[in-house]
Amino acid sequence: DPVIVCGREWNPALQIVADTSTEFGMGEPLYIQFRYGTGFDFTTLKMSFYEGTLANKGPEIWSHDARVSEKMSSYTLQGRTKHSEFMSARELTRHKEPGTVVIEISTDGRVLASKQITLVKK
């Protein structure tokens, strides 16, 4: 089953997101990985961020398009700042205040997976 995994740590040796959670401090690192299970059977995917909850999705904050291949079974979004540090939850989601954010993965207008995360002040 396609799944979105969010975490505070990235394990480059295993190419997986570790320390998974659904609640992140605004200043904590955030890594988002879409796991498909088998090789992708499509060539592009879109990762979109929305205000609100899964039950009441609000306006889109921003989206990221990526090219993928059948050799891949996961895609990881990990942003870097101008100083080559990994982006915080606030920076990666582009959500300015604490609250809930919906992450949605789609291809050709078809939603593959959705996940709700909560950003808190820490």
WOSULFEN-V801280 format. One record per residue. N is the residue number from 1. PSI is psi in whole degrees, 0 to 359 (none if undefined). D_CENTER is the distance of its C-alpha to the mean C-alpha in whole Angstrom. Layout:
n & psi & d_center
N & PSI & D_CENTER
N & PSI & D_CENTER
//
This chain:
n & psi & d_center
1 & 137 & 16
2 & 139 & 13
3 & 149 & 10
4 & 127 & 7
5 & 129 & 7
6 & 139 & 6
7 & 175 & 9
8 & 348 & 12
9 & 149 & 13
10 & 128 & 13
11 & 99 & 16
12 & 331 & 17
13 & 320 & 20
14 & 352 & 18
15 & 44 & 15
16 & 156 & 13
17 & 130 & 11
18 & 173 & 13
19 & 54 & 14
20 & 150 & 12
21 & 173 & 12
22 & 359 & 11
23 & 128 & 13
24 & 140 & 12
25 & 148 & 15
26 & 326 & 15
27 & 359 & 16
28 & 152 & 14
29 & 150 & 12
30 & 127 & 8
31 & 135 & 7
32 & 125 & 3
33 & 132 & 6
34 & 117 & 7
35 & 126 & 11
36 & 340 & 14
37 & 307 & 17
38 & 182 & 19
39 & 143 & 19
40 & 137 & 17
41 & 34 & 20
42 & 167 & 18
43 & 344 & 18
44 & 152 & 15
45 & 154 & 12
46 & 126 & 10
47 & 115 & 7
48 & 146 & 8
49 & 130 & 8
50 & 151 & 11
51 & 155 & 14
52 & 203 & 15
53 & 173 & 15
54 & 322 & 14
55 & 334 & 18
56 & 73 & 19
57 & 130 & 16
58 & 205 & 17
59 & 153 & 17
60 & 135 & 14
61 & 310 & 13
62 & 168 & 12
63 & 161 & 10
64 & 125 & 10
65 & 139 & 12
66 & 145 & 12
67 & 134 & 15
68 & 170 & 15
69 & 170 & 19
70 & 348 & 20
71 & 347 & 20
72 & 145 & 17
73 & 359 & 15
74 & 158 & 12
75 & 131 & 9
76 & 130 & 7
77 & 117 & 6
78 & 108 & 8
79 & 156 & 10
80 & 142 & 14
81 & 177 & 16
82 & 337 & 20
83 & 18 & 21
84 & 21 & 19
85 & 157 & 17
86 & 144 & 14
87 & 150 & 12
88 & 170 & 12
89 & 320 & 10
90 & 314 & 12
91 & 317 & 12
92 & 322 & 8
93 & 344 & 8
94 & 34 & 12
95 & 119 & 13
96 & 333 & 16
97 & 157 & 18
98 & 148 & 17
99 & 193 & 16
100 & 147 & 13
101 & 138 & 10
102 & 130 & 9
103 & 129 & 6
104 & 132 & 8
105 & 129 & 8
106 & 163 & 12
107 & 134 & 15
108 & 41 & 18
109 & 1 & 18
110 & 122 & 17
111 & 126 & 14
112 & 323 & 13
113 & 151 & 11
114 & 150 & 9
115 & 142 & 8
116 & 132 & 10
117 & 158 & 10
118 & 131 & 12
119 & 130 & 13
120 & 160 & 17
121 & 127 & 19
122 & none & 20
//
